[in-house]
Amino acid sequence: MLYPSIDLLITKLDSKYTLVTVAAKRARQLQVKNDLTIEKPVSKKFVGKALEEIAAGHIEVVSEEEATQ
């Protein structure tokens, strides 16, 4: 069984496409600067760690419109 499950992750974001984009961006950030927000991740790879952060609710998605206000 994969952790975190897609069912859990999809409740945190509005679509699978947003999930993939956010996880990829966060994984790239983790490669450059290892500032993990969760303790003892299950995954060893950056994408898995990013997905665990999303599942834990540590990642907040801000749209470009909200960011400019």
C-alpha positions as a Markdown table, in Angstrom:
| # | Residue | x | y | z |
|---|---|---|---|---|
| 1 | Met | 0.0 | 0.0 | 0.0 |
| 2 | Leu | 1.3 | 3.4 | -0.9 |
| 3 | Tyr | 1.6 | 6.1 | 1.6 |
| 4 | Pro | 0.1 | 8.7 | 1.5 |
| 5 | Ser | -2.9 | 7.4 | -0.6 |
| 6 | Ile | -4.3 | 9.4 | -3.4 |
| 7 | Asp | -7.7 | 9.5 | -1.7 |
| 8 | Leu | -6.1 | 11.3 | 1.3 |
| 9 | Leu | -4.1 | 13.6 | -0.9 |
| 10 | Ile | -7.0 | 14.6 | -3.2 |
| 11 | Thr | -8.9 | 15.9 | -0.1 |
| 12 | Lys | -6.1 | 18.4 | 0.6 |
| 13 | Leu | -6.1 | 19.9 | -2.9 |
| 14 | Asp | -8.8 | 20.6 | -5.6 |
| 15 | Ser | -7.5 | 18.3 | -8.4 |
| 16 | Lys | -4.9 | 15.7 | -9.3 |
| 17 | Tyr | -3.2 | 18.2 | -11.6 |
| 18 | Thr | -2.7 | 20.7 | -8.7 |
| 19 | Leu | -1.4 | 17.9 | -6.6 |
| 20 | Val | 1.2 | 16.9 | -9.1 |
| 21 | Thr | 2.3 | 20.5 | -9.7 |
| 22 | Val | 2.6 | 21.3 | -6.0 |
| 23 | Ala | 4.4 | 18.0 | -5.2 |
| 24 | Ala | 6.9 | 18.5 | -8.0 |
| 25 | Lys | 7.6 | 22.1 | -7.0 |
| 26 | Arg | 8.1 | 21.1 | -3.3 |
| 27 | Ala | 10.3 | 18.2 | -4.3 |
| 28 | Arg | 12.6 | 20.6 | -6.2 |
| 29 | Gln | 12.7 | 22.9 | -3.2 |
| 30 | Leu | 13.7 | 20.0 | -1.0 |
| 31 | Gln | 16.5 | 19.0 | -3.4 |
| 32 | Val | 18.0 | 22.5 | -3.1 |
| 33 | Lys | 17.3 | 23.2 | 0.5 |
| 34 | Asn | 16.5 | 20.2 | 2.7 |
| 35 | Asp | 14.0 | 22.0 | 5.0 |
| 36 | Leu | 11.6 | 19.2 | 5.7 |
| 37 | Thr | 8.6 | 20.1 | 7.8 |
| 38 | Ile | 7.8 | 16.6 | 9.0 |
| 39 | Glu | 9.7 | 14.4 | 11.4 |
| 40 | Lys | 10.8 | 10.9 | 10.3 |
| 41 | Pro | 9.3 | 10.7 | 6.8 |
| 42 | Val | 8.4 | 7.2 | 5.5 |
| 43 | Ser | 9.6 | 8.0 | 2.0 |
| 44 | Lys | 13.3 | 8.3 | 1.1 |
| 45 | Lys | 12.7 | 10.2 | -2.2 |
| 46 | Phe | 12.0 | 13.9 | -2.5 |
| 47 | Val | 8.6 | 13.5 | -4.2 |
| 48 | Gly | 7.4 | 11.1 | -1.5 |
| 49 | Lys | 8.5 | 13.5 | 1.2 |
| 50 | Ala | 6.6 | 16.3 | -0.6 |
| 51 | Leu | 3.5 | 14.2 | -0.7 |
| 52 | Glu | 3.8 | 13.3 | 3.0 |
| 53 | Glu | 4.0 | 17.1 | 3.7 |
| 54 | Ile | 0.9 | 17.7 | 1.7 |
| 55 | Ala | -1.0 | 14.9 | 3.5 |
| 56 | Ala | 0.1 | 16.3 | 6.8 |
| 57 | Gly | -1.3 | 19.7 | 5.9 |
| 58 | His | 2.0 | 21.5 | 6.1 |
| 59 | Ile | 1.9 | 22.8 | 2.5 |
| 60 | Glu | -0.6 | 25.6 | 1.6 |
| 61 | Val | -1.4 | 26.4 | -2.0 |
| 62 | Val | -1.6 | 30.1 | -2.7 |
| 63 | Ser | -2.9 | 31.1 | -6.1 |
| 64 | Glu | -1.2 | 33.9 | -8.1 |
| 65 | Glu | -4.2 | 36.2 | -7.5 |
| 66 | Glu | -4.0 | 35.8 | -3.8 |
| 67 | Ala | -0.2 | 36.3 | -3.8 |
| 68 | Thr | -0.4 | 39.6 | -5.5 |
| 69 | Gln | -3.1 | 41.1 | -3.2 |
